[in-house]
């Protein structure tokens, strides 16, 4: 644990350095990056031992003479610490050229400081070992990320997004604390390990209360509403960390609570699986319907959380029906997808940030043709897109394959488990297909074709600190896809903390993964081979290049290209009962029509339902009480007195 | 023989009534200084023959210094600096206020006897004074419109709370620590209110809190 604490200390030193040295803008950024990267590297070194041989490291401190804050680093924590210590330094490195406005240097320093707090608190969330320390660092995580979202606080939309995030994270935290309080009332200790002693029916309540809380952090479907607001509002490196790493802490909470409760009932698996299916499908459908680049990526986070939950749900069902092959592979797939998603989602957010910085627009229908202007960004974004769609030979395929493998083993079960497993397989297939459709839309509209606006035409490649993290992450996508063995084994190692799970033999895992790796390499080989063949046949032949989508027109215009809406609307339309599509079309009436307008927007049903069913009635009721606020200080003091008297009388 | 504790309490009560009836801010500040000193002295005489520790003596000295000197002088400076043109401006008139003060006194006697606490001899008088002071502080906050009178009402409220603490608790060292913390809060509160007063005054040309109504949304 000493190494781990040391790494956190180095990180904290980086944050404080940023605050102290903010007047020297470049020095501050360079020093902060150096300290954060070295702190993260030390952290990676610290988690190596628990991850490899599963030794526990603990440390605890007393706080206020009353509470013991204890932290424990086991293999599950260690696995969740990998994305924290691997992705965060890249995001910090990325910020060197991304946050290049020297006029805002004070604000950047504050941003760095809160980023440090976020990294430290996430690392501590993943290691917290009792209720008090968990609640404390969880709250620290929510608050520091709130300040990060509020970076551009002068914009009204940013403030709104920040408040939405604040409300969601704190309502979620309230549910988590309620679950802990309920558990405490039965165990009488703050220790996480004592959760196993709670009576069975209370365990169910504790789990589902906490699931609401963790779900609102992770972005499970009806509780995901803060994601599409907060991610576009935050700076891109922050979105990358929040979407890639922070929301995984919600998943970690679910894993940890499940392990500590030691439950084996079927209902947990079925509930988690159902939530996963809903989040997965609707997340990707809304992603198809949205045309704001970062909002779209935010909905993809919802989708990927859905995939992770499907894996987890398969695992839980496997444990409940004592099918350990299904359980092991389901959990391992979910866990590996946590790592994979953190890699390709941060890669995609980095790409989106680069596009945003160089063009200033987020709407994909105003972009286009960026592959020629920003080749590195475009190619790495393409690799990220293929990975997130779960296609071989990249990393998304590996984790989804493990989930499929577990799910197919579940088809031997009878009764409701069979139906749920079947649904899981079907929805995974649907999600994969829709994700591929969505990313062909994004890559096609943003990076291919011709630029639709002046801003897109003037884009150029960003600085090396922005492209280098993207290249590294894209390379990691390929490495995990082609050499998956160590990563899969690490995920299996992480699962050793779940006591109810009896893992399948390592040799069997190695064999399956070996076959998978062989298939991926074969696929890669075929791909490279066909590229070489193409090169060979076109060698020394005359190649003429025309404008994209030129198609022999004498007067081609950029408006002839597919737009995001036209590409996706037919798919989105299919899911109409779950998606609100509002269309405004002025229509064409005469032979020489006048100015015609057409626009559609896709509304999130969870958001409209929340607005119509809860927020509006509450606002209506509260508006009736506005007379209480009249502006007389004297009467306000009167309220205080009345309250005190009433309290004295009744208590 | 004159009972010193009771004389102090009577002076405190009189200062409360006087503050309710006073028409001038400067006079009110002076009354508050007197009240602060009296309140700080009460526990000293209430203790009887126990010996005082050196910590307690230092505490009482600082307490008298802050309540009797520092806070009133801050208030005095505030009154002078923002040059309040019109004086107190009551929402409830002076004579009615004094009448209310007397009613509060009667009610607090009633409450004290009604509570039937087993207090040591002499402490019930402290409790009566405490409740009166507290309630009168609240009343002063509600019944006057100048922002500075609200500060003074708040101070009076704190005096009352301190007296309640004195009446109900055994004197131990930790009590002083808590009281000292409250006192620091109070000091900072008064300083902040001074700044706010200055801002209200520059924004509205007057420190009248009825003008703050414009700020509501």
Interface residues (C-beta under 8 A of the other chain):
Chain A: X629 X630 X631 X632 X633 X634 X635 X637 X638 X641
Chain B: X91 X138 X141 X142 X143 X144 X145 X150 X209 X210 X212 X213 X214 X215 X216
